Amino acid sequence: MERLLRDAAPHELFEAVRGVLARDHGAIGAELLMADYASARLQPVTARPFTADSVSAHTSSEGRAFGAQEPHVVSGPDGSTVHLPVSVRGDRLGVLSVRYPAGVQVGGLLGPLQDVADALAHEILVADRDTDFFLQARRARRLTLAAEMQWELLPGRSCSRPEYDLGAQLEPAYAIHGDSFDWSASADHLTLTVNNGMGEGIDAALLTSLAVSALRNARRAGLGLADQAALADQALYGQYQGRLHLAMLLLRFDLDTGEVEVIDAGSPRVWRLRGGTLEPFGLEAQLPLGMFEDTVYTCQRFRMLPGDRLFFLSDGVYDVLSPAGEPYSLHALARAVTNTRLLPPSQVPRALLEELPGFRGGVDATDDAMVVCLDWHGRPAAEGGGAGR
């Protein structure tokens, strides 16, 4: 199957998979569904050039496999359908649905079918470099140009490793401006950045693109966190002379110890859930990137403990007002966190953002909203470490 996928044209990957499932594995049908940009719908990619009718990513049978990230079997008098998550290292791309006739025992097929779904997921990521086919399939409607630029910057929407799980989401997904996030992991560290860009539309997207690119350039050159912030600050000031600036939070997690270096450059808010208690995580605020020339940034430090959950929220979340003028406060957030405490980080951002329209009383959002959720597991050798702040 992997050789077949490597040899197939990028836009024909799924057709190749469907042919093998029918010819060699007795399937009477198969369908690939991609998660849309809002992570709300699963959209079939078998109707060209775009998609057929979508299904819910939450309440459908396909959505059950997508949410739980486990195979889900639906059986009936006409046969069985196996829904399988299509994911790469925790990044949830969609669902592969395979149908079998009545009388086929599908229990023993789940492992091999999941291997097929995993192989397909990896090849889709590679294919995205050469075709728009799968990117088009994700779209429930047209993206704004600013949103197109922003989504191209993102590393994914979720990521999973033994030491941590990450999930993130932006709203409005099809018209975001300046909010963004980025992450990168090595053998020993996780670097995470979340930012809240100034302005609207293309101006905000260009500002964010320059900042993220500058940070990646510095990180890939092996610079420390403070130097990464300084280089991005200089790049923004050199371009905009202080007219535009960007609030950003930069974090570098030591995967062995849970020690974290952090720079709060006028950043999005941080909340920590530890032992059932949710509290704002106070950091020493420094100047946003690009506000003044040659700003010097310094790192703070704290420690993560296994079981900690961090939330990173842009002002589009915590500045939301109810119809009565009440801000989205700790009380409202605590209620939302309680409602999502059993969900994995990949599902938490979508669930939290879905609470905002109800809190606003149906009033349309006036700003981007971003939620990033991080669950810290740590490495076994680090579990005996002392508590941090």
Buried (B, 14 or more C-beta within 10 A) or exposed (E): BEEBBEEBEBBBBBEBBBBBBBEEBEBBBBBBBBBBBBBBBBBBBBEEEEBEEBBBBBEBBBBBBBBEBEBBBBEEEEBBBBBBBBBBEBBBBBBBBBBBEEEBEBEEBBEEBBEBBBBBBBBBBEBBEEBEBBBBBBBBEEBBEBBBBBBEBBBBBBBBEEBBBBBBBBBBBBBBBBBBBBBBBEEEBBBBBBBBBBBBBEBBBBBBBBBBEBBBBBBEEEBEBBBBBBBBBBBBBEBBEEEBBBBBBBBBBBBBBBBBBBBBBBBBBBBBBBEEEBEBBEBEEBBBBBBEEEBEBEBBEBBBBBBBBBBBBBBBBBBBBBEEEEEBEBEBBBBBBEEBEEBBBBBBBBBBBBBBBEBBEEEEBEBBBBBBBBBBBBBEEBEEBEEBE
